[in-house]
Amino acid sequence: MIGTLLGFVDDRALLARFRLLLAASAVVRAATVLTLFPLLRELLSDDPAGAWPWIALLALLVPVSWVVDVRYARASFAIGFTLLRVVEQRVLQRFERLAIPDVSPSVASATQRALTASGQELCGAFAYVIAPLLASLVATLLIGLGLAVVSAWLGLAALASLVALGLAMMASGALLRQAEASYDAASIEVGERIVEFAQAQRVLRASGRPVDADAPLGRALAAQRRASLRLLRLALPGTLLFALAGQAALAGLTVVAVALSRDGTLSGAEVVALVVVAVRFLEPFFTAAGLSATLEVTRGSLQRIGRLLATPPLPEPVSDVVPDPVPGAPTLELRGVDFAYPGGPPVLRGVDLVAERGRTVAVVGPSGSGKSTLLAVAARLADPSAGTVLHDGIPARELPLGALSARIGAVLQDVYLLDLPLLENIRLARPDAGDDEVRAAGSAAQLDDVVARLPDGWRTRVGEAGALLSGGERQRVSIARALLKRAPLLLLDEATSAVDALTERALVAALQAGAAERATIVVAHRLGTIADADEILFVDGGAVVERGTHAELLAAGGRFAAYWRRREAAAGWTLTGEAVTAG
Ligand SMILES: Nc1ncnc2c1ncn2[C@@H]1O[C@H](COP(=O)(O)OP(=O)(O)OP(=O)(O)O)[C@@H](O)[C@H]1O
């Protein structure tokens, strides 16, 4: 565990200082304890004046030990804070680079715990528990060596004590580890359920479901309570076992000292001195017994962070240099792309798609046929299991993620706004854009009337996840982002599904204004958007089953034509008063 912890520390000079101070602290502590042996021996002998040199040495060691320990504590804190920083950094970096399907609720919850608790736990545990314990344990080893110098038998007894205490420590750790693992799993489950509970408030209230013991959150909280009780229960036998081993070790050392006195190897005064040294020798182990629960929590945090960091990120090229576009290559090309979500059936099968500058490709198909997934793979939110995605002829995997993201503007189904002013939410698409540009993009995205209603206009914070705005308003913000970005590839997934027909017309016009400069792929159910596309791909079961222009596909009388007729018929249906009638 200590090796793993120190493995996170990227400051080599700090690590070297820490190791040096650890050695110095252990040596001085051991020397202080071992000095007690000759000091007490002389003090209890016929000539107590012989104790003066040892008292002088002790008087010197005490302030030296204090100075070394203060420096050691400072280095330990510096390591603790470095752990906090590096863990936060690595967890965030890894999270940002995970393929989107890998960002499951449990990964999100584990990340949240790693960022909000684990880093702090590691920092505190290292500075307050692990580092002091480490110095004490190394000092104990040195004291054991010192005892061996006095007598080989004492050395052996000390070694046997260390082994017994080490085994007791491992046994109590193993008991706690199991309980800690189930407590950890229960806490992650509670984290997931709380997020779900908060997000599903409208649905829960609409369905009138009370939060009771049978609700998912109630069940998760009950499981966490049980796991926490088990953790407390299992801490007790471990501590008792440890105390027993400690008493046995002390008794063993005393028996050896007494036996050595009986055969004349040690004087009575030396036996008394040895018992005092033996007590100090065992002290760190008793401290460790009291702290074993903290150590197991630290081990749990480390494992959680390790699991998160073990999830492979989307592979990135080693070099930051963006390869040159291949002359004449389309803006985006998918060649024989297959894709499946982790553990799921194939969702895309052999998809070919070419999106060229100035042209619009519409992807059409029944619900669940894989349209949004196709856009996700195009944007490299996930890598295909087979086939290639090329941007300007460059395989997506050869483009640094930053460069790739700069090429793509997207309005996806799940629009997410941050709790920032409206203006800043739009500016996220292009952080260097000036206020005027951001406002112009917002106006083109039909946000002027929204802004007029907001208390602070463009500077109004939109609330967590954009809670202050309606679904259609959030879509407009997302479109404003895409307009501001002016990326060469625009991906639209039901981009205007939540706005009224009039606003939609204005938004489509705004999006078309720059269409000559970019390639557009649009997933839409609305007939107008589909009919105007340069090419339509009809997708079913993850495969492109028909492709062509609107006129060609209608003339072919195949799947798309049937879909189109059904849509047209549905568009004629209207709800009036009590009945549904065809219009
Ligand atoms: N994160 C995910 N994990 C596992 N399966 C998923 C995930 N997202 C989508 N799927 C599955 O992949 C399939 C295709 O989903 P996708 O959202 O791409 O379809 P779609 O054609 O865009 O549907 P819609 O028109 O309803 O938006 C569906 O069967 C869906 O259940």
The ligand as a MOL file (V3000), in Angstrom:
LIG
                    3D

  0  0  0     0  0            999 V3000
M  V30 BEGIN CTAB
M  V30 COUNTS 31 33 0 0 0
M  V30 BEGIN ATOM
M  V30 1 N -25.2360 3.6370 -23.1810 0
M  V30 2 C -25.8110 2.5560 -23.6980 0
M  V30 3 N -25.5370 1.3420 -23.1860 0
M  V30 4 C -26.0940 0.2230 -23.6950 0
M  V30 5 N -26.9450 0.2170 -24.7360 0
M  V30 6 C -27.2720 1.3860 -25.2990 0
M  V30 7 C -26.7260 2.6200 -24.8100 0
M  V30 8 N -27.2190 3.6210 -25.5650 0
M  V30 9 C -28.0290 3.0500 -26.4840 0
M  V30 10 N -28.0600 1.7060 -26.3330 0
M  V30 11 C -28.7890 0.7340 -27.1560 0
M  V30 12 O -28.3170 0.8350 -28.4810 0
M  V30 13 C -29.3840 0.7320 -29.4130 0
M  V30 14 C -29.3680 1.9300 -30.3590 0
M  V30 15 O -29.6290 3.0930 -29.6090 0
M  V30 16 P -29.6040 4.5370 -30.2740 0
M  V30 17 O -29.8430 5.5280 -29.2090 0
M  V30 18 O -28.3650 4.6640 -31.0790 0
M  V30 19 O -30.8690 4.4230 -31.2530 0
M  V30 20 P -31.6050 5.5880 -32.0310 0
M  V30 21 O -31.8520 5.0610 -33.3940 0
M  V30 22 O -30.8550 6.8680 -31.9410 0
M  V30 23 O -32.9510 5.6810 -31.1990 0
M  V30 24 P -33.9630 6.9550 -31.0460 0
M  V30 25 O -34.4830 7.2710 -32.4070 0
M  V30 26 O -35.0310 6.4100 -30.1670 0
M  V30 27 O -33.1830 8.0540 -30.4430 0
M  V30 28 C -30.6470 0.6150 -28.6010 0
M  V30 29 O -31.0000 -0.7450 -28.5630 0
M  V30 30 C -30.2610 1.0920 -27.2190 0
M  V30 31 O -30.9640 0.3810 -26.2410 0
M  V30 END ATOM
M  V30 BEGIN BOND
M  V30 1 1 1 2
M  V30 2 1 2 3
M  V30 3 2 2 7
M  V30 4 2 3 4
M  V30 5 1 4 5
M  V30 6 2 5 6
M  V30 7 1 6 7
M  V30 8 1 6 10
M  V30 9 1 7 8
M  V30 10 2 8 9
M  V30 11 1 9 10
M  V30 12 1 10 11
M  V30 13 1 11 12
M  V30 14 1 11 30
M  V30 15 1 12 13
M  V30 16 1 13 14
M  V30 17 1 13 28
M  V30 18 1 14 15
M  V30 19 1 15 16
M  V30 20 2 16 17
M  V30 21 1 16 18
M  V30 22 1 16 19
M  V30 23 1 19 20
M  V30 24 2 20 21
M  V30 25 1 20 22
M  V30 26 1 20 23
M  V30 27 1 23 24
M  V30 28 2 24 25
M  V30 29 1 24 26
M  V30 30 1 24 27
M  V30 31 1 28 29
M  V30 32 1 28 30
M  V30 33 1 30 31
M  V30 END BOND
M  V30 END CTAB
M  END
